[in-house]
Amino acid sequence: MVNNKFGCAVIGYGGMGGWHSKKIKEELGEYAELIGIYDINPERCALAEEKGIHAYSSREELLADERIDLVTIATPNDVHKEIAVAALEAGKNVISEKPVAMNSGELEEMIACANRCGKLFTVHQNRRWDQDYLTVKKLMADNTLGKIFRIESRVHGSRGIPGDWRNQPEHGGGMLFDWGIHLLDQALIMTQPRKLKSVYAELTYVTNEKCDDGFRATLIFDDGLSFLVEIATSNFIELPLWYVLGENGSAVIEDWDFNGKIVKVSDWENRDAVPIVAGAGITKTMAPRTDDTIKTYPLEIEKSDWVEYYKNVFAHLNGKEDIIVTHNQQRRLMRLIEAIIESGTENKLVMFEE
């Protein structure tokens, strides 16, 4: 530690590496000190130096610095394991960007190394602090809509896969590993303690033949809850981020600006329906409820602060808190990723936790 603060370093100074570095330097000064960064691209190292951040000449030089207690890995996915093992063996605690590894085998090697070295190894699942997710999670916890039987969680874009390593499967590219890992982690955490019974998925290759540019996965839980997770990058009309159906009402969050609403039944006894014209006929079945039987409520957005992620890491290292992002959570998430790949590749239902 440096001046009773944790000495931190970041390996990989791209978009996320720059984000971590900025946050540690500007918002976590009470707990940590950013010692420096390393990137294999000299231009990125030069950029860090221009911003007043020390850039090491090599990964080995960074890992040899005894001032560093915690290393955050923000590199392409295929080298997470290699760097994590090297950092752990150098006596550093490690945060890996998501996805933690390319497969469950790599993850187990990383966990075993952390246990052998007696060091913290965890993953940056930052979207557990997304306010839209936390809002839906609280709707479930508070039973606001009654028993929930259907959740749809999605992110839509229209630009395809970014043109860097993220469109190269050998580097762990693709939307399943990119955005999918976030939404699937949210799905598994918010549905605890349910067991996930089955997975059916479709991988899409609209803009890239080698790397998935999206997917749809339906997760069925042991209480009957159906959870759709969808990532798409060729959508020019976006669907809502969240659509939630319960026995007593529905909720929608349209976008990251939190446009949305909750609609609940206010009068179950009034079942009369006024027929409507539907295409070439009329229907009472699909006629909307009359205004006197439903009530609309605004969304109550849950507030959060992403800095709490790092605060938990530091508190854990001081022996004051359990770590939030655990090994077993990452094991389950990686197995879900592999089940989606199996289902989407072989066009079959995959049983999960029986």
VOKEVO-245439 format. One record per residue: x, y, z of N, C-alpha, C in turn; residue in three letters. Coordinates in steps of 0.02 Angstrom, whole numbers, padded with zeros to 5 digits, always signed. Layout:
REM residues N
XYZXYZXYZALA;...
REM end
This chain:
REM residues 354
+00042-00060+00000+00000+00000+00000+00044+00063+00000MET;+00018+00116-00027+00053+00180-00032+00013+00232+00008VAL;+00044+00258+00061+00009+00307+00104-00059+00281+00127ASN;-00060+00218+00148-00121+00184+00171-00175+00180+00117ASN;-00154+00185+00055-00200+00176-00001-00177+00117-00043LYS;-00225+00085-00076-00207+00029-00119-00175+00056-00184PHE;-00118+00027-00200-00085+00045-00262-00116+00006-00320GLY;-00141+00042-00370-00177+00010-00425-00140+00021-00491CYS;-00148-00027-00536-00121-00022-00603-00171-00052-00651ALA;-00170-00029-00713-00215-00053-00765-00174-00079-00824VAL;-00188-00140-00845-00155-00169-00904-00206-00167-00961ILE;-00189-00131-01013-00234-00118-01069-00263-00048-01060GLY;-00242-00003-01104-00264+00067-01097-00306+00088-01157TYR;-00356+00046-01173-00403+00064-01225-00463+00099-01193GLY;-00522+00086-01221-00582+00120-01196-00596+00105-01123GLY;-00601+00040-01105-00616+00022-01036-00556+00034-00990MET;-00495+00022-01016-00437+00036-00975-00431+00109-00957GLY;-00447+00152-01005-00448+00223-00992-00502+00241-00941GLY;-00560+00208-00946-00615+00219-00899-00594+00202-00828TRP;-00565+00141-00820-00543+00120-00753-00491+00169-00725HIS;-00443+00187-00767-00390+00232-00744-00418+00299-00722SER;-00464+00326-00761-00494+00391-00745-00533+00388-00680LYS;-00572+00335-00671-00613+00330-00611-00570+00320-00549LYS;-00518+00277-00554-00475+00267-00496-00440+00332-00477ILE;-00416+00368-00527-00379+00429-00515-00423+00486-00489LYS;-00484+00492-00516-00525+00550-00502-00578+00540-00448GLU;-00599+00477-00437-00655+00466-00391-00640+00420-00333GLU;-00581+00388-00333-00567+00340-00280-00504+00358-00242LEU;-00486+00422-00243-00425+00444-00211-00423+00432-00136GLY;-00481+00426-00105-00483+00412-00033-00457+00342-00017GLU;-00464+00296-00067-00448+00226-00054-00387+00202-00093TYR;-00373+00233-00150-00325+00204-00195-00283+00257-00230ALA;-00226+00234-00255-00183+00277-00295-00167+00241-00360GLU;-00177+00275-00416-00160+00245-00481-00084+00252-00491LEU;-00050+00195-00489+00023+00195-00497+00043+00200-00570ILE;+00006+00166-00614+00023+00171-00685-00016+00121-00727GLY;+00000+00120-00791-00034+00077-00839+00019+00045-00885ILE;-00004-00007-00921+00037-00034-00975-00009-00055-01032TYR;+00013-00040-01093-00023-00061-01153+00030-00082-01205ASP;+00014-00134-01244+00062-00157-01294+00070-00106-01351ILE;+00022-00060-01357+00025-00008-01408+00061+00053-01380ASN;+00119+00070-01407+00156+00129-01381+00116+00193-01384PRO;+00072+00199-01433+00032+00260-01438-00015+00267-01379GLU;-00041+00212-01354-00085+00215-01296-00045+00234-01234ARG;+00015+00208-01229+00058+00226-01172+00075+00300-01174CYS;+00089+00325-01234+00105+00396-01241+00045+00439-01222ALA;-00016+00417-01240-00076+00453-01222-00084+00456-01146LEU;-00070+00400-01112-00075+00400-01040-00026+00449-01009ALA;+00035+00450-01035+00086+00497-01009+00063+00569-01018GLU;+00031+00583-01076+00006+00651-01088-00046+00671-01036GLU;-00081+00622-01008-00133+00635-00958-00106+00631-00887LYS;-00040+00627-00881-00009+00626-00816-00010+00558-00782GLY;-00019+00505-00820-00019+00436-00793+00045+00401-00815ILE;+00081+00373-00768+00143+00337-00784+00128+00276-00826HIS;+00167+00267-00880+00160+00208-00923+00223+00165-00916ALA;+00214+00103-00898+00271+00057-00891+00295+00036-00960TYR;+00358+00016-00964+00387-00004-01028+00368-00076-01046SER;+00346-00114-00997+00327-00184-01010+00280-00208-00955SER;+00246-00263-00970+00203-00293-00919+00245-00318-00861ARG;+00303-00345-00876+00347-00371-00825+00370-00316-00776GLU;+00384-00257-00804+00405-00201-00761+00348-00181-00715GLU;+00287-00180-00741+00228-00162-00700+00220-00213-00644LEU;+00222-00277-00660+00210-00329-00610+00265-00333-00558LEU;+00323-00307-00575+00379-00308-00527+00376-00250-00477ALA;+00332-00202-00488+00328-00144-00445+00292-00163-00381ASP;+00328-00161-00324+00300-00183-00261+00247-00136-00233GLU;+00242-00076-00262+00191-00029-00239+00121-00050-00261ARG;+00117-00093-00311+00053-00111-00341+00021-00169-00303ILE;-00039-00158-00277-00077-00209-00242-00130-00241-00286ASP;-00157-00202-00333-00215-00224-00372-00204-00207-00446LEU;-00213-00258-00488-00207-00249-00560-00275-00260-00592VAL;-00297-00212-00633-00358-00219-00672-00339-00235-00744THR;-00368-00289-00771-00353-00311-00839-00408-00288-00886ILE;-00389-00247-00935-00438-00219-00983-00411-00228-01054ALA;-00400-00290-01072-00370-00309-01136-00421-00349-01177THR;-00405-00367-01240-00448-00414-01275-00457-00478-01235PRO;-00513-00511-01245-00535-00565-01202-00488-00626-01203ASN;-00455-00639-01258-00416-00700-01264-00353-00700-01222ASP;-00332-00642-01196-00271-00641-01155-00286-00627-01081VAL;-00349-00627-01062-00365-00617-00991-00331-00669-00947HIS;-00336-00732-00965-00309-00785-00922-00233-00778-00915LYS;-00199-00769-00970-00126-00763-00969-00103-00707-00922GLU;-00135-00649-00929-00115-00591-00889-00135-00601-00815ILE;-00194-00628-00804-00217-00638-00735-00170-00685-00698ALA;-00152-00740-00729-00107-00789-00698-00040-00756-00682VAL;-00013-00719-00730+00051-00685-00718+00046-00636-00661ALA;-00008-00598-00657-00016-00549-00604-00025-00582-00536ALA;-00066-00634-00533-00076-00670-00471-00011-00700-00445LEU;+00027-00730-00490+00090-00760-00471+00142-00709-00451GLU;+00132-00646-00473+00176-00591-00452+00153-00561-00385ALA;+00101-00591-00355+00078-00568-00290+00028-00511-00292GLY;-00005-00502-00350-00054-00448-00356-00125-00476-00350LYS;-00169-00435-00322-00240-00449-00327-00263-00428-00397ASN;-00316-00461-00423-00333-00452-00493-00408-00440-00502VAL;-00424-00389-00542-00490-00379-00571-00484-00391-00646ILE;-00525-00436-00673-00526-00447-00746-00588-00415-00775SER;-00580-00383-00833-00638-00361-00870-00677-00423-00892GLU;-00740-00412-00908-00782-00466-00932-00772-00473-01008LYS;-00786-00532-01037-00795-00595-01002-00730-00616-00970PRO;-00735-00649-00913-00674-00665-00875-00627-00709-00915VAL;-00654-00752-00958-00612-00800-00995-00649-00821-01058ALA;-00615-00862-01098-00644-00886-01160-00690-00946-01149MET;-00680-00981-01092-00720-01041-01078-00713-01059-01005ASN;-00751-01109-00983-00750-01129-00913-00683-01158-00892SER;-00649-01192-00938-00584-01221-00922-00534-01167-00903GLY;-00533-01112-00942-00488-01057-00925-00506-01026-00858GLU;-00570-01018-00847-00593-00989-00783-00569-01030-00724LEU;-00574-01096-00729-00552-01139-00674-00477-01133-00662GLU;-00438-01125-00716-00366-01115-00707-00352-01050-00670GLU;-00389-00998-00685-00379-00933-00653-00399-00937-00579MET;-00454-00969-00564-00476-00977-00494-00425-01017-00455ILE;-00402-01072-00485-00353-01114-00451-00289-01075-00436ALA;-00268-01034-00482-00207-00993-00472-00218-00944-00416CYS;-00276-00911-00415-00291-00863-00361-00290-00898-00293ALA;-00320-00957-00289-00321-00994-00226-00251-01014-00205ASN;-00212-01036-00253-00143-01056-00239-00101-00998-00214ARG;-00112-00939-00243-00073-00880-00226-00101-00841-00167CYS;-00162-00859-00146-00194-00825-00090-00211-00752-00105GLY;-00232-00739-00167-00247-00671-00189-00319-00666-00214LYS;-00346-00605-00211-00413-00592-00237-00412-00594-00314LEU;-00462-00629-00340-00473-00630-00412-00547-00622-00423PHE;-00567-00567-00456-00638-00555-00467-00647-00523-00536THR;-00710-00509-00553-00726-00487-00621-00766-00422-00619VAL;-00755-00380-00668-00788-00315-00672-00856-00323-00705HIS;-00906-00343-00667-00975-00347-00691-01010-00282-00674GLN;-00990-00228-00707-01011-00161-00688-01085-00148-00698ASN;-01118-00186-00742-01188-00170-00757-01236-00198-00705ARG;-01210-00225-00652-01252-00237-00593-01271-00171-00559ARG;-01238-00117-00580-01253-00051-00552-01294-00009-00601TRP;-01316-00037-00657-01359-00001-00703-01426+00013-00670ASP;-01449+00074-00676-01510+00093-00640-01572+00062-00671GLN;-01573+00050-00736-01631+00016-00766-01638-00055-00739ASP;-01581-00090-00735-01581-00158-00708-01603-00158-00635TYR;-01576-00113-00596-01593-00111-00525-01667-00094-00514LEU;-01695-00054-00559-01766-00037-00554-01810-00098-00565THR;-01794-00138-00616-01832-00199-00628-01821-00250-00572VAL;-01760-00255-00549-01744-00301-00494-01786-00284-00432LYS;-01795-00220-00418-01836-00200-00360-01910-00214-00372LYS;-01933-00205-00435-02003-00222-00450-02016-00295-00432LEU;-01967-00338-00447-01974-00409-00430-01974-00419-00355MET;-01926-00388-00322-01918-00399-00250-01978-00373-00211ALA;-02008-00319-00235-02065-00288-00200-02132-00319-00220ASP;-02131-00365-00268-02193-00396-00292-02242-00344-00319ASN;-02215-00292-00350-02256-00237-00375-02307-00259-00426THR;-02288-00307-00468-02332-00330-00522-02364-00397-00507LEU;-02359-00420-00445-02381-00487-00430-02329-00536-00455GLY;-02347-00599-00461-02300-00649-00486-02281-00633-00558LYS;-02217-00625-00570-02192-00609-00638-02181-00674-00676ILE;-02209-00677-00736-02203-00737-00776-02162-00726-00841PHE;-02146-00664-00857-02109-00651-00919-02068-00587-00911ARG;-02004-00591-00928-01960-00533-00930-01923-00533-00996ILE;-01921-00474-01027-01882-00466-01088-01830-00412-01076GLU;-01767-00428-01088-01711-00382-01078-01671-00380-01143SER;-01661-00320-01169-01628-00317-01234-01588-00252-01242ARG;-01540-00255-01286-01504-00196-01309-01501-00200-01385VAL;-01524-00147-01418-01524-00145-01491-01479-00089-01517HIS;-01444-00104-01571-01404-00054-01606-01414-00064-01681GLY;-01382-00021-01720-01391-00025-01793-01325-00016-01830SER;-01268-00027-01796-01203-00015-01827-01161-00078-01835ARG;-01191-00137-01822-01151-00198-01826-01100-00201-01770GLY;-01051-00246-01777-00999-00254-01727-00945-00202-01739ILE;-00916-00173-01685-00861-00127-01695-00804-00158-01736PRO;-00768-00117-01772-00718-00142-01819-00650-00156-01791GLY;-00646-00170-01725-00581-00188-01695-00580-00262-01680ASP;-00545-00283-01628-00541-00354-01611-00609-00384-01593TRP;-00659-00342-01580-00724-00368-01560-00761-00405-01616ARG;-00737-00401-01676-00768-00440-01730-00724-00499-01751ASN;-00677-00517-01709-00632-00573-01724-00640-00628-01671GLN;-00667-00685-01691-00682-00738-01642-00621-00763-01605PRO;-00562-00761-01637-00502-00786-01603-00482-00742-01543GLU;-00507-00680-01541-00492-00636-01485-00551-00632-01436HIS;-00600-00675-01446-00658-00674-01401-00708-00621-01420GLY;-00712-00606-01485-00760-00555-01508-00830-00583-01512GLY;-00875-00540-01534-00945-00559-01540-00988-00529-01486GLY;-01052-00521-01501-01097-00487-01455-01117-00530-01395MET;-01112-00595-01401-01126-00637-01342-01077-00623-01287LEU;-01013-00617-01304-00961-00600-01255-00959-00526-01238PHE;-00984-00484-01283-00979-00412-01272-01037-00387-01228ASP;-01095-00376-01258-01153-00353-01219-01190-00411-01186TRP;-01188-00469-01218-01226-00525-01190-01206-00543-01120GLY;-01141-00542-01107-01117-00562-01041-01146-00518-00987ILE;-01160-00454-01003-01190-00408-00954-01262-00427-00939HIS;-01302-00433-00992-01373-00446-00982-01385-00515-00952LEU;-01345-00563-00970-01352-00630-00942-01332-00631-00868LEU;-01281-00594-00851-01262-00588-00780-01320-00556-00741ASP;-01349-00503-00768-01406-00472-00735-01463-00522-00726GLN;-01477-00561-00778-01532-00609-00775-01521-00660-00720ALA;-01460-00685-00715-01446-00737-00664-01448-00708-00593LEU;-01424-00647-00585-01423-00617-00518-01493-00598-00495ILE;-01533-00567-00539-01598-00543-00518-01649-00598-00507MET;-01636-00657-00534-01684-00713-00527-01666-00760-00470THR;-01612-00747-00434-01595-00790-00377-01651-00792-00327GLN;-01665-00849-00293-01627-00912-00295-01656-00964-00344PRO;-01692-00942-00395-01721-00989-00443-01666-01031-00476ARG;-01685-01090-00498-01640-01131-00539-01658-01121-00613LYS;-01608-01117-00655-01619-01111-00726-01625-01181-00755LEU;-01684-01195-00784-01697-01263-00807-01674-01276-00878LYS;-01687-01228-00924-01671-01241-00994-01654-01176-01031SER;-01618-01185-01086-01595-01129-01127-01607-01146-01200VAL;-01637-01099-01236-01642-01106-01309-01620-01041-01340TYR;-01574-01044-01388-01543-00984-01414-01536-00985-01490ALA;-01534-00925-01518-01519-00914-01589-01463-00863-01594GLU;-01409-00882-01626-01354-00835-01640-01364-00806-01709LEU;-01349-00741-01716-01359-00708-01781-01292-00686-01810THR;-01290-00687-01877-01229-00669-01914-01248-00624-01973TYR;-01287-00573-01959-01312-00530-02012-01256-00490-02044VAL;-01211-00463-02005-01159-00418-02030-01090-00449-02030THR;-01084-00510-02004-01018-00541-01997-01026-00616-02000ASN;-00993-00649-02046-01001-00721-02054-00964-00762-02001GLU;-00911-00733-01973-00869-00771-01927-00885-00760-01854LYS;-00917-00704-01840-00926-00684-01770-00999-00664-01759CYS;-01029-00688-01706-01100-00671-01694-01108-00596-01684ASP;-01157-00567-01719-01172-00496-01709-01235-00486-01667ASP;-01259-00540-01637-01317-00537-01593-01341-00606-01575GLY;-01390-00609-01531-01419-00673-01512-01486-00661-01477PHE;-01526-00713-01475-01587-00714-01434-01584-00778-01393ARG;-01593-00772-01328-01592-00831-01285-01652-00829-01239ALA;-01689-00884-01237-01746-00890-01191-01724-00936-01134THR;-01727-00909-01073-01709-00946-01013-01773-00963-00976LEU;-01782-01027-00960-01841-01049-00923-01819-01072-00853ILE;-01849-01041-00802-01831-01056-00733-01880-01105-00701PHE;-01860-01130-00643-01898-01185-00612-01967-01165-00589ASP;-01981-01101-00581-02049-01080-00562-02091-01059-00622ASP;-02066-01072-00683-02102-01056-00743-02085-00988-00773GLY;-02045-00948-00740-02025-00883-00767-01988-00892-00833LEU;-02011-00854-00883-01979-00853-00949-01941-00787-00956SER;-01876-00792-00971-01834-00732-00974-01800-00730-01042PHE;-01818-00680-01083-01788-00671-01148-01731-00621-01142LEU;-01672-00640-01166-01615-00594-01171-01597-00587-01244VAL;-01594-00525-01268-01583-00514-01340-01533-00458-01351GLU;-01484-00471-01392-01437-00420-01416-01441-00420-01492ILE;-01448-00361-01521-01452-00356-01594-01416-00293-01617ALA;-01383-00296-01674-01344-00240-01698-01365-00218-01768THR;-01422-00242-01792-01448-00221-01858-01521-00200-01852SER;-01537-00166-01798-01606-00144-01786-01610-00068-01793ASN;-01650-00046-01840-01657+00026-01851-01719+00054-01816PHE;-01760+00010-01788-01814+00029-01743-01804-00012-01679ILE;-01787+00021-01625-01769-00015-01564-01831-00033-01523GLU;-01830-00092-01494-01881-00114-01447-01860-00093-01376LEU;-01905-00097-01327-01888-00074-01259-01829-00112-01229PRO;-01793-00077-01185-01740-00110-01147-01770-00165-01103LEU;-01825-00151-01071-01857-00198-01026-01932-00200-01037TRP;-01960-00260-01037-02032-00270-01040-02048-00325-00991TYR;-02088-00309-00940-02099-00355-00884-02174-00368-00876VAL;-02193-00431-00872-02263-00451-00866-02274-00488-00801LEU;-02322-00463-00761-02341-00497-00700-02416-00510-00699GLY;-02438-00548-00651-02509-00565-00647-02553-00504-00636GLU;-02526-00452-00604-02566-00394-00588-02549-00332-00629ASN;-02502-00337-00676-02485-00279-00715-02423-00289-00757GLY;-02404-00237-00792-02346-00239-00837-02304-00177-00826SER;-02240-00182-00844-02195-00125-00839-02151-00123-00901ALA;-02132-00063-00920-02088-00055-00978-02038+00000-00964VAL;-01976-00012-00983-01924+00040-00983-01900+00044-01056ILE;-01914+00100-01087-01902+00107-01159-01828+00114-01176GLU;-01791+00152-01135-01724+00172-01155-01683+00191-01093ASP;-01620+00211-01106-01576+00229-01050-01592+00298-01021TRP;-01640+00332-01050-01665+00394-01020-01723+00380-00972ASP;-01739+00315-00963-01789+00292-00916-01860+00313-00934PHE;-01874+00323-00998-01943+00331-01019-01978+00264-01009ASN;-02036+00266-00980-02072+00204-00967-02129+00214-00919GLY;-02159+00159-00897-02217+00163-00852-02233+00095-00824LYS;-02277+00096-00774-02306+00036-00746-02381+00041-00753ILE;-02413-00012-00777-02486-00013-00783-02510-00073-00743VAL;-02556-00060-00696-02581-00113-00652-02658-00115-00654LYS;-02684-00174-00641-02757-00181-00635-02780-00149-00571VAL;-02833-00109-00576-02862-00077-00516-02930-00107-00498SER;-02960-00143-00544-03026-00171-00531-03032-00238-00567ASP;-03020-00293-00529-03024-00359-00558-03097-00381-00571TRP;-03144-00351-00536-03214-00373-00541-03247-00351-00605GLU;-03225-00294-00631-03255-00267-00692-03223-00302-00752ASN;-03257-00351-00778-03229-00390-00833-03262-00376-00900ARG;-03308-00329-00901-03342-00313-00963-03293-00284-01013ASP;-03297-00305-01074-03254-00279-01127-03296-00251-01184ALA;-03273-00196-01210-03306-00166-01268-03272-00193-01331VAL;-03309-00228-01375-03278-00257-01434-03245-00203-01478PRO;-03189-00221-01509-03155-00176-01555-03149-00209-01623ILE;-03142-00168-01674-03129-00194-01741-03056-00213-01745VAL;-03043-00275-01765-02975-00300-01771-02967-00332-01840ALA;-02937-00294-01886-02929-00321-01953-02996-00330-01986GLY;-03009-00391-02009-03071-00406-02045-03125-00433-01999ALA;-03120-00420-01934-03170-00444-01887-03171-00402-01824GLY;-03207-00426-01774-03208-00392-01709-03185-00441-01656ILE;-03162-00413-01599-03140-00456-01544-03156-00424-01477THR;-03177-00465-01430-03181-00444-01360-03119-00468-01322LYS;-03093-00526-01344-03035-00556-01310-02976-00508-01306THR;-02961-00475-01362-02902-00431-01366-02920-00357-01358MET;-02981-00343-01339-03000-00273-01328-02963-00247-01267ALA;-02939-00186-01270-02902-00158-01213-02947-00148-01152PRO;-02918-00149-01094-02956-00136-01033-02981-00064-01034ARG;-03038-00054-01003-03065+00014-00998-03026+00052-00944THR;-03026+00118-00951-02985+00160-00907-03003+00152-00833ASP;-03064+00133-00818-03084+00127-00748-03061+00062-00716ASP;-03028+00019-00753-03004-00045-00725-02928-00049-00720THR;-02894+00002-00743-02821+00002-00739-02796+00070-00713ILE;-02735+00070-00688-02704+00131-00665-02631+00132-00688LYS;-02609+00190-00711-02540+00198-00735-02498+00234-00683THR;-02438+00208-00671-02393+00236-00622-02326+00254-00655TYR;-02292+00304-00630-02225+00319-00657-02174+00269-00630PRO;-02120+00261-00666-02065+00220-00642-02030+00255-00584LEU;-02013+00218-00534-01971+00243-00479-01901+00215-00490GLU;-01858+00257-00518-01792+00234-00539-01747+00225-00478ILE;-01716+00167-00473-01668+00153-00420-01602+00188-00436GLU;-01576+00224-00388-01513+00259-00397-01454+00213-00379LYS;-01397+00225-00410-01338+00185-00396-01276+00224-00412SER;-01219+00198-00390-01155+00229-00403-01105+00174-00419ASP;-01081+00173-00481-01035+00121-00503-00972+00117-00460TRP;-00952+00172-00429-00892+00172-00388-00898+00122-00330VAL;-00959+00103-00313-00969+00054-00260-00936-00013-00277GLU;-00927-00027-00341-00893-00089-00361-00822-00090-00331TYR;-00784-00037-00345-00716-00035-00320-00714-00028-00244TYR;-00761+00009-00216-00763+00014-00143-00771-00054-00111LYS;-00811-00097-00142-00819-00165-00116-00754-00205-00120ASN;-00718-00197-00176-00654-00231-00183-00606-00210-00128VAL;-00601-00145-00116-00555-00120-00065-00577-00142+00005PHE;-00643-00140+00018-00668-00162+00083-00654-00236+00093ALA;-00660-00276+00040-00645-00347+00045-00571-00358+00060HIS;-00528-00321+00027-00456-00328+00039-00438-00307+00110LEU;-00478-00263+00140-00467-00243+00210-00503-00290+00259ASN;-00535-00343+00233-00568-00391+00276-00634-00369+00304GLY;-00666-00319+00273-00726-00290+00300-00790-00311+00264LYS;-00786-00336+00202-00845-00355+00164-00830-00418+00123GLU;-00883-00456+00110-00878-00511+00061-00876-00480-00008ASP;-00841-00513-00053-00837-00488-00121-00904-00498-00155ILE;-00925-00449-00194-00991-00451-00226-00991-00499-00286ILE;-00941-00494-00329-00938-00536-00389-00896-00598-00373VAL;-00929-00655-00364-00896-00714-00338-00876-00763-00393THR;-00833-00810-00374-00812-00862-00421-00871-00905-00444HIS;-00914-00925-00398-00970-00968-00417-01019-00932-00464ASN;-01028-00868-00454-01070-00829-00501-01040-00831-00571GLN;-00974-00823-00575-00941-00823-00640-00941-00892-00672GLN;-00936-00944-00631-00941-01012-00657-01009-01023-00690ARG;-01062-01003-00655-01130-01013-00681-01140-00972-00744ARG;-01115-00910-00744-01122-00867-00803-01085-00896-00863LEU;-01025-00921-00853-00987-00950-00908-01020-01013-00935MET;-01049-01053-00890-01085-01112-00913-01147-01093-00954ARG;-01179-01037-00935-01236-01013-00974-01214-00990-01043LEU;-01159-00954-01047-01131-00934-01112-01119-00996-01156ILE;-01090-01047-01127-01075-01108-01165-01139-01144-01186GLU;-01191-01142-01143-01255-01172-01161-01287-01135-01219ALA;-01281-01069-01220-01309-01030-01275-01272-01045-01340ILE;-01207-01051-01337-01168-01069-01397-01189-01137-01422ILE;-01197-01185-01377-01218-01253-01396-01288-01252-01427GLU;-01334-01217-01395-01402-01214-01421-01405-01179-01488SER;-01371-01121-01494-01374-01083-01556-01338-01117-01613GLY;-01285-01154-01598-01247-01188-01650-01282-01251-01674THR;-01313-01287-01627-01343-01351-01643-01420-01348-01649GLU;-01448-01289-01639-01521-01279-01644-01558-01329-01600ASN;-01543-01326-01535-01576-01373-01490-01586-01341-01422LYS;-01633-01370-01384-01644-01349-01315-01590-01381-01272LEU;-01560-01341-01228-01507-01366-01184-01533-01363-01112VAL;-01532-01420-01079-01552-01422-01009-01494-01395-00967MET;-01510-01360-00913-01458-01324-00877-01450-01352-00805PHE;-01491-01329-00758-01486-01352-00689-01545-01396-00673GLU;-01534-01461-00668-01589-01508-00659-01594-01529-00586GLU;
REM end
